[in-house]
Amino acid sequence: MAVIAYFLPVCNTPSGGVKVILQHVELLRANGINAVAFAPPNFKYFLETSAPIIFMNEGFIKVPSKSFLVFPEVERTAVESVSASDDIYRVVFCQNHYEMSRGALSDAKGFRLHDVFACSDVIAEAICNTFKVRNVPVVPAPVSKIFKPLEKKLRTIAFMPRKMPDLVERLKNLIPESSLWSWIPIDGQCEEDVARILGYASVFLSLSHREGLGLPPLEAMAAGCIIAGFHGGGGRSYATAENGFWHDEGDIIGVAKSLRRSINLSDEKTDPFSQMIDEGRRTADNFSMDKVEKDLLMYWRSRIRIAGRQEADYQIHSGL
């Protein structure tokens, strides 16, 4: 029985990209489609998942004929190892256009790639412009249902410092009253704890940097936070003046001003505050698990047809 197998990148810290890949596998299997994840020997994952993870401890795993192999945008070696196979369908799932030149997309013909799809319009546009591809399907990253508003704590700012660890102190120095605010870092916590922090926080400081999409601001919107900070490139897929205070990279002064404005809005709770929160939640709804599930199934069913195969070939059974 054929399989749709997603390759996981090496992961030693919590990774949004890995989470999305495993969510794809979970959603496909929930719809009866035989999907699995292949992991390198040193792979570590930090969130619970029902997706079957098969470790490649002894090199590449042989898969049945007609299988789809889905590679991250940075992968080259694994793609090359199956590039000569005529009965394997090779696909790249690109979650970050800033990294795509490192992987097989840079030589799609040489690696005999069959298809590429992306998790945002920004990535799809970048692939089309860079590699002269006509059409790149988009399956957005999903916002988990666990992210929702809780009883908000005043003057509480949640942030993820991993990509810009020094910036928070610089922002604090630009805002004299920042010492009166609660600054809550999110770094390495499980998803349940992240959802809890965002649920209580009144403001989310977006430190997005070189993102393909930027899922944390969307999760914060779903949790009812006002967003202030950087769109990170990929956030242009959803960032508007109505759902947050967004800035280009480097505009630290602007972000400091927006943080102060966000705190003041959350204190006052006037109509502009409610309107921005509501618009943020509507934006996050566009990335709901239900919508992503429909888009994912539409993509894979169309690819199965294009490959001249039947969905019945990919039904779940006891093994690969």
N, C-alpha and C positions, 0 to 999 in steps of 0.2 A: 504494500500500500504506500502510495506516494505521501510526501510530507512537505509542509512549508516550514523551513528551519531558519530561524533568525540567529545570526552570529552575534555574540556579545563581546564588546571590547573589554580589555583589561580594566578592572575596577577595584580600587583600593579604598575609595571614599564614596559617600552617597552621591549618586549621579542621576540627574533627571533624564538623561538620554537612555540609560539602562532601564529606568523605571518605565519609560514609554515602550521600549521594545518588549518587555515582559507583559505590559498591559495589552499589547497587540496579540501576543500569544494567548493570553487569558481570554480575550474577547473572541478570537477565532475558535478556540476550543469550546467556549460556551455556546457557539453556534454549530457544533458538531464537526468542525474542520480540524484535521490532524496537524497541529502546529506545535513546535518545540523550540527550545533555545539551546544553542551550542555555546559552551563556555570554555575559555582557556583554563589550564590547570590552576593558575594562581588567582582565579576570579573570586572576588568576595562580594556578597550582596547584603545590603543593610535593611531591606524592607521585606516583609512577608509577601509571598507570591504563591499562587497555585499553579503557575506555569512550570512544566517539566523542564529542568535544566540538566543537560547532558554534558558532562565534563570530557573534554578531549585530552585525556591524560596520556594517550599513546598516539598522538598525531591525529590526522584528519579522519573523521568518521565516514564510512561509506554509507550513502543514502540510496534509497530505491530509485529506479528509473522514473522519470516525469516529476521528480521533486523540484521545488523552488528553494533556492538558497539565497537568503537575504543578508547582505553584508553592510556594516556601517561604512560611512563615507571615508574613513581613514584606512580601511583594510586593503591590502595588496596581496600579501603572501597567500592567504587562504583562497582568494579569488583566482590567483594564478594556478593554484594546485588543481582547480577544476575547470580551467579555461578551455581545455581540450575536449571536455565531455560534451557530446552532442545530445545527450538525453537528460541534461540538467539545465534548468532555467535559472540564470544568474541575474539577481536584482540588487541594486544599491538603494538603501533607505537612508537618505541624507537628512541629518538633524542639525548640521552646522556647515553653512557654506564657507565659513572662514577656514575650515579644515579640509575641504573637499579636494584640493589639489594634491594632498598627500596620498590619496587612495586611488582606486581603480578607475574612477571617473576621468582622471587625467589621460587615460588611454583606453577609452571604452571599446574601441575596435580591437585593440590588441588583446584585451582581456575578454573579448567576446561577450560583453554585457548585453542582456536582453532588454532591461528596463531600469528606470530610476524613478523613485517617488520621494516626496519631501514632506516635512511636517509644518511648513509655513509657505505663504505666498512669496515672502522675501527670498527664501531659499530657492524656490522654483524659478523665480525671475533670474536669480544669480546663475543658476545652472544653465538656463536657456541662453543667457547673454555670454557666458564664459565658454560653454562647450557647443554652442550653436544647436541646441536641442529644441525641437519645435514645441513640444508639450510635455510638461512634468506634472503628473497628478499630485494633489495635496491631500494628505490625511493628517489633520491637526493633532497635536498632542492633547490628550484629555485632562481635564481638571477633575480630580477625584471628588466623589460626593461627600467625602469626609470634611471638606473645607466649607465651613458655614459660620455665620456670626454667632458669637457668644455675648455675654454681658460685657460691654466694652469698658476698658479702664482708661480714664482720662490721661492725656499727655504721655501715652505709651507708644514708642516707636520700635517696631520689629525690623530687623535687617539681617542679611546674609553676607558676612564679611569676606567670604572665601576669595573672591576675585579682586576685591579692592580693600585689603586689610588695613591700610593706613588712612583711608579716606575719611572714615568716621571721626577720627580725632581732629582732622582738619576741619570738618564740618562743625564739630562742637566748638572749636576755637572761633569760628565765624559767627556763632550764635550765642551771645552772652547768657541768655536765659536757659540754654540747653542743659545746664546742671540741674534744673528743676524738673526735667523730663526723665522718664524711665526708658532706657535703651536696652532692648532685649535682643541679644545675638542668637541667630539660628545657625548652628554649625555642627553637623553630625548627629542631630536628634532623629529619632524615628518619625515616620510620617504622622502618627497620632499626636506626638508632642508638637510637631510643627503646626499641625492644624489647630491645636489648642492655643498656641502662642498667637497665631494669626487671628484666631477667633476673639481673643481678648484685646489685641492691639488696636489702637485707634488709627495709627498711621503705619504704612509700610514704606521704608526707604529702599528704593530699587537701586541696586548696585550692579545692574546687568552690564555685561561687557563682552563684546564679540559673540553675541547670541544668535542662534538660528531662529529661535522663537522667543524664549524667555518665559518659562512656565511659572516661576515664583510670583511675579506680579499678578498673573491671572488667578493664582490660588489665593492671593491676598485680596483681590477684588471679590472673589466668591465668598471670602470670610468677612466682607464688609469693611475693609480698610480703605482709607484714602491713600492713593499712591502718589509718592513724590520721588523723583530721581531720574535715572537714565533709562532710555528705551533699549540700549545695547545693540542697536541695529535691527535685530530680528523682531523686537517689540513694535516696530513700525507696522507690523501686521494688524495690531489691535489698538495701539496708543492713539488717543484723541484728546483734544482739549476738554472734552466733556467727561472723560472717565479718569483723569489724573493730571498731575503736573509733571510733564515730561521734558527731558532735556537731552541735548546731544552730549556725547562724551567730552569731558573737559570743562563743562560749564558748572564748576563747583559753586561759584557765587550764586548762580541761578538756582541750584539745588538747595542751597542754604536758605534762600528766600522762600522757596516753595515749601520747605519743611516748616518754617515758621508759619506760613499761611495755612498749611494743613492742620497744624496743631490748633491754631486759632479757630479754624472752621469746625474742628471736632469739639472744641470747647463750647462754641456758640450754638451749634446744631440748628442753624437756620436753613432756609430753603436751598441755598446753593450747596450746603453740605449734603442734604438729603438727595438732591438731584445727582450729585457726583457719585454718591454711594450706589444709588439705583442704577445709574448708567454703567458703573463698574460691574455690578452683578449681572446686568444684561450682557455686557461684553463677555464675561466669564461663561455665561450660559451658551454662547456660541461654540464653546469648547467642552461642552458637557460630554460625559461618558456615553450617553445615548446617541448623541449626534456623531461622535467619533466612531462608534460602533457601526452606524449606518454607512459612513464614508469608507471605513475599512473593509466592510463586506462588499460594498460596491466595487472598490478597487480590485480586491482579490478575485471576485467572481468574473470581472471583466478580463483580468489577466489569464485566468484559467481558460476562458473562451478563446482569447487571442492565441493562446498556445495550442489550441486545437484539442483541448482536454475536457473532461467532464468533472463536475464537482464531486460526483460519487467516487472518483479516484482518490479523493482527499478526506474521506470520512474517517473519523476516529475509530481505531481498534486497539488491540492490546499492546502493540509495539510499533516500531518504525516500519 
